[in-house]
Amino acid sequence: MEIHPLLLQTGGSLVAIMLLAWLAFALKLGGRPKLTSHNEAAHAAGEVADGFAPIESAIARDGAGALLRDAAGQIMLLKPHGAHFAGRILSEEASATTRRDMVIIDTGEARFGSVQLALNDAETWVAAINQLGRR
């Protein structure tokens, strides 16, 4: 019995794909990033904006984002982006509201979009974000 070369090539490709998927899983590649401490959030913030030194942070209960404030009163928002975190220092165009225990932050940037974070101190952070343009 002769196997058609196209069938052999397709089978080999499927085996290779499965092997690569297993290898990525075994190495724990491509997982969602998670923040568990102020130090982790500060490190991620430092990768976004060199020199940003937060003195206060609020990490989402699921670890999928954070808000950080530096000594100058700037507020940075971190959200997952692939296997890392993306962040923005919020401008006066940013606004925030609460819905139940969620903080909904509109960054004012279409490309970054809105972010929802479940925070313990939601009202304090909403007030701080909404005051950014009023200082």
Number of C-alpha atoms within 10 A of each C-alpha: 3 4 7 8 9 9 10 11 11 11 12 12 12 12 12 12 12 12 12 12 13 12 12 13 12 9 9 9 11 11 11 13 15 20 22 15 13 17 12 13 24 22 13 19 26 15 15 17 13 8 9 22 17 23 13 14 20 22 24 23 14 12 20 20 26 30 26 24 21 14 11 10 15 17 23 22 22 26 24 17 12 11 12 15 22 17 21 17 18 21 17 14 13 18 21 21 18 17 10 8 14 18 22 18 22 19 22 15 13 8 7 13 10 16 16 20 25 22 22 15 13 21 16 10 23 17 13 16 27 17 14 17 13 7 6
